[in-house]
């Protein structure tokens, strides 16, 4: 009897274990849908139907050392490479984290706070939009007059300004003559294949989710200021002393 009972117990355990492992592990619905659509694959590589939207940004940015105001004129050519029709445009401005009404992951001082972004002009495909962004958090929404259909482009023109916060963290005034002008431009938020528009607010406790875009930009600052930035400097002869311009171009040739 003892032997027969033990055999039954082992068979029963094997049966339940097999059924337990046969159950599908939990997977978020949006990820499961991306696998079903073929935009993602189970091996971690992009699926056969994978796509990304893309922006081509051309920006002229000015830093006023007296008023501590950063302003910009921006043109974005935005490509909708998805199969979705986009009726709203989500625009992200990370530095609205400094607005008193924005959610944050921790407490801040008075010197951290500012009024945030002001849009002085917004056009989409030449159409004027009455949007000043005063009510936005770190992500704002614009209802487009004409939908952006799949596999097409639009041109967005934005003129904007914002004040540098007195306190410098990721961005702001380091001292009276030194400024960290980071994350200073409004950009189209990410529209992806599994969450659609990224509407999560930036709360200063996470990194950033961006499309892979192309950028051409200029920075205008007072004559006696030094500007450092990422990218390729296109006019070294205009902004560097001859000796340094020559050294800079020599480095570029040899890299």
C-alpha positions as CSV (number, residue, x, y, z in Angstrom):
1,X,0.0,0.0,0.0
2,X,2.8,2.4,0.9
3,X,4.5,1.9,-2.5
4,X,1.2,2.4,-4.4
5,X,0.4,5.6,-2.5
6,X,3.8,7.0,-3.1
7,X,3.5,6.3,-6.9
8,X,0.2,8.1,-6.9
9,X,1.6,11.1,-5.1
10,X,4.4,11.5,-7.5
11,X,2.1,11.2,-10.5
12,X,-0.2,13.8,-9.0
13,X,2.7,16.2,-8.3
14,X,4.0,15.8,-11.8
15,X,0.6,16.5,-13.3
16,X,0.1,19.7,-11.3
17,X,3.7,20.9,-12.0
18,X,3.2,20.3,-15.7
19,X,0.0,22.3,-15.7
20,X,1.4,25.1,-13.7
21,X,4.3,25.6,-16.1
22,X,2.0,25.3,-19.0
23,X,0.1,28.4,-17.9
24,X,1.1,31.6,-19.7
25,X,3.2,34.1,-17.7
26,X,1.6,37.5,-17.2
27,X,2.4,40.0,-20.0
28,X,1.1,43.6,-20.1
29,X,-1.6,44.0,-22.7
30,X,0.2,46.7,-24.6
31,X,3.4,44.5,-24.9
32,X,1.3,41.5,-26.0
33,X,-0.4,43.7,-28.7
34,X,3.0,44.8,-30.0
35,X,4.1,41.1,-30.4
36,X,0.8,40.4,-32.2
37,X,1.2,43.3,-34.6
38,X,4.8,42.3,-35.3
39,X,6.4,45.5,-34.2
40,X,8.3,43.7,-31.5
41,X,9.6,40.1,-31.4
42,X,10.1,37.7,-28.5
43,X,13.9,37.6,-29.0
44,X,14.1,41.3,-28.1
45,X,14.9,42.4,-31.7
46,X,12.6,44.8,-33.6
47,X,9.8,43.0,-35.3
48,X,9.3,42.8,-39.1
49,X,6.7,45.7,-38.8
50,X,8.7,47.9,-36.4
51,X,8.7,51.6,-36.9
52,X,9.7,54.8,-35.2
53,X,8.5,58.4,-35.7
54,X,11.2,61.0,-36.5
55,X,11.7,64.7,-36.1
56,X,14.1,67.0,-37.9
57,X,14.7,70.0,-35.7
58,X,16.2,73.4,-36.8
59,X,16.5,75.8,-33.9
60,X,17.9,79.3,-33.2
61,X,18.4,79.7,-29.4
62,X,19.2,83.0,-27.6
63,X,20.4,83.3,-24.0
64,X,19.9,86.8,-22.5
65,X,22.6,87.1,-19.8
66,X,20.9,90.1,-18.2
67,X,17.3,88.9,-18.0
68,X,18.2,85.2,-17.7
69,X,15.6,84.5,-20.4
70,X,16.1,81.7,-22.9
71,X,14.2,82.1,-26.2
72,X,14.0,80.2,-29.4
73,X,12.7,79.9,-32.9
74,X,12.1,76.4,-33.9
75,X,11.1,74.5,-37.0
76,X,10.3,70.8,-36.7
77,X,9.6,68.5,-39.7
78,X,7.8,65.6,-38.0
79,X,7.3,62.2,-39.7
80,X,4.5,59.9,-38.8
81,X,5.9,56.5,-39.7
82,X,3.1,54.6,-37.9
83,X,-0.1,53.2,-39.3
84,X,-2.1,55.4,-37.0
85,X,-3.8,58.7,-37.8
86,X,-2.7,61.4,-35.3
87,X,-5.3,64.0,-34.5
88,X,-3.5,65.5,-31.5
89,X,0.1,66.7,-31.2
90,X,1.7,66.1,-27.8
91,X,4.5,68.5,-27.0
92,X,7.0,67.9,-24.2
93,X,8.9,70.6,-22.4
94,X,11.0,69.1,-19.6
95,X,11.8,72.4,-17.9
96,X,8.2,73.0,-16.9
97,X,9.2,70.8,-14.0
98,X,10.1,74.2,-12.5
99,X,6.4,75.4,-12.5
100,X,4.8,75.5,-9.1
101,X,1.9,73.4,-10.4
102,X,4.0,70.6,-11.9
103,X,4.3,67.2,-10.0
104,X,7.8,66.5,-8.7
105,X,9.4,63.5,-7.0
106,X,10.7,65.6,-4.1
107,X,10.6,68.9,-2.3
108,X,12.2,72.0,-3.9
109,X,13.3,75.5,-2.8
110,X,11.8,78.7,-3.9
111,X,14.8,79.3,-6.1
112,X,13.9,76.2,-8.1
113,X,10.5,77.5,-9.2
114,X,9.8,79.6,-12.3
115,X,6.9,80.5,-14.6
116,X,7.9,77.9,-17.2
117,X,7.4,77.9,-20.9
118,X,5.6,80.6,-22.9
119,X,4.8,80.0,-26.6
120,X,4.6,83.3,-28.5
121,X,3.8,81.7,-31.9
122,X,2.7,78.3,-33.0
123,X,2.0,77.2,-36.5
124,X,1.3,73.7,-37.9
125,X,1.4,73.4,-41.7
126,X,1.2,77.2,-41.8
127,X,-2.0,77.3,-39.8
128,X,-1.9,79.6,-36.7
129,X,-2.8,78.1,-33.4
130,X,-3.7,80.2,-30.3
131,X,-1.7,78.3,-27.8
132,X,0.5,80.0,-25.2
133,X,1.4,76.8,-23.1
134,X,0.6,78.6,-19.8
135,X,-1.6,75.7,-18.7
136,X,0.9,73.0,-19.7
137,X,2.8,70.7,-17.3
138,X,5.8,68.9,-18.7
139,X,3.6,67.6,-21.6
140,X,1.0,69.7,-23.4
141,X,-1.6,68.8,-26.1
142,X,-2.6,70.6,-29.2
143,X,-5.6,69.4,-31.2
144,X,-4.6,69.7,-34.9
145,X,-6.9,71.3,-37.4
146,X,-5.9,68.6,-39.9
147,X,-5.1,65.1,-38.9
148,X,-1.6,63.7,-39.6
149,X,-2.3,60.5,-41.7
150,X,0.1,57.5,-41.6
151,X,3.4,57.8,-43.5
152,X,3.2,61.6,-43.9
153,X,5.0,64.7,-42.6
154,X,4.0,68.0,-41.1
155,X,6.0,71.2,-40.4
156,X,5.7,72.8,-37.0
157,X,6.9,76.3,-36.2
158,X,7.3,77.4,-32.6
159,X,8.6,80.6,-31.0
160,X,9.0,80.3,-27.3
161,X,10.8,81.6,-24.2
162,X,11.3,80.6,-20.6
163,X,13.2,81.9,-17.5
164,X,16.2,80.1,-16.1
165,X,15.6,79.0,-12.6
166,X,17.9,80.6,-10.0
167,X,18.8,77.2,-8.6
168,X,20.8,75.0,-10.9
169,X,20.3,71.2,-10.9
170,X,20.0,69.7,-14.3
171,X,19.3,73.2,-15.6
172,X,19.4,76.8,-14.4
173,X,21.8,79.5,-13.2
174,X,25.0,78.2,-11.8
175,X,26.0,81.8,-10.8
176,X,25.3,85.3,-12.2
177,X,27.4,84.7,-15.3
178,X,27.3,80.9,-15.8
179,X,24.2,79.1,-17.0
180,X,23.3,75.5,-17.7
181,X,20.8,75.8,-20.6
182,X,19.8,72.2,-20.8
183,X,16.5,70.6,-22.1
184,X,15.7,74.1,-23.4
185,X,13.5,73.3,-26.4
186,X,9.9,72.1,-26.8
187,X,9.8,68.8,-28.7
188,X,7.2,66.4,-30.0
189,X,6.7,63.7,-27.4
190,X,7.2,60.1,-28.4
191,X,4.5,58.2,-30.2
192,X,5.4,54.5,-30.2
193,X,4.1,51.1,-31.2
194,X,3.0,49.9,-27.7
195,X,1.9,53.0,-25.7
196,X,1.0,55.5,-28.4
197,X,1.7,59.0,-27.0
198,X,4.0,59.2,-24.1
199,X,2.1,61.4,-21.6
200,X,4.0,60.5,-18.5
201,X,5.0,63.8,-16.7
202,X,8.7,64.3,-16.0
203,X,9.1,64.5,-12.2
204,X,12.9,64.9,-11.9
205,X,13.4,61.3,-10.8
206,X,13.8,59.5,-14.1
207,X,15.6,59.8,-17.4
208,X,14.2,60.8,-20.7
209,X,12.4,58.9,-23.5
210,X,13.1,60.6,-26.9
211,X,12.8,59.7,-30.6
212,X,16.0,59.5,-32.5
213,X,15.9,62.9,-34.2
214,X,18.2,65.1,-36.2
215,X,19.2,68.5,-34.9
216,X,20.7,71.6,-36.4
217,X,20.9,74.6,-34.0
218,X,22.6,77.8,-33.2
219,X,23.2,79.5,-29.9
220,X,23.4,83.3,-29.6
221,X,25.1,84.6,-26.5
222,X,26.9,87.8,-25.5
223,X,30.2,88.3,-27.2
224,X,32.4,87.8,-24.1
225,X,30.7,84.5,-23.2
226,X,32.0,80.9,-23.9
227,X,29.4,78.4,-25.2
228,X,29.9,74.7,-24.9
229,X,27.5,72.2,-26.5
230,X,27.2,68.7,-28.0
231,X,27.3,68.3,-31.8
232,X,29.5,69.5,-34.6
233,X,30.6,73.2,-34.6
234,X,29.8,74.5,-38.1
235,X,31.3,78.0,-37.9
236,X,34.5,77.9,-35.9
237,X,36.1,80.8,-37.9
238,X,33.3,83.1,-36.9
239,X,33.3,82.4,-33.2
240,X,36.8,81.2,-32.2
241,X,40.1,83.1,-32.2
242,X,42.2,82.1,-35.3
243,X,44.7,80.0,-33.2
244,X,41.9,78.0,-31.6
245,X,39.9,77.7,-34.8
246,X,42.9,76.3,-36.6
247,X,43.5,73.8,-33.8
248,X,39.9,72.8,-33.7
249,X,39.8,72.1,-37.5
250,X,43.0,70.1,-37.2
251,X,41.5,67.9,-34.6
252,X,38.4,67.3,-36.8
253,X,40.6,66.2,-39.7
254,X,42.6,63.8,-37.6
255,X,39.8,62.2,-35.6
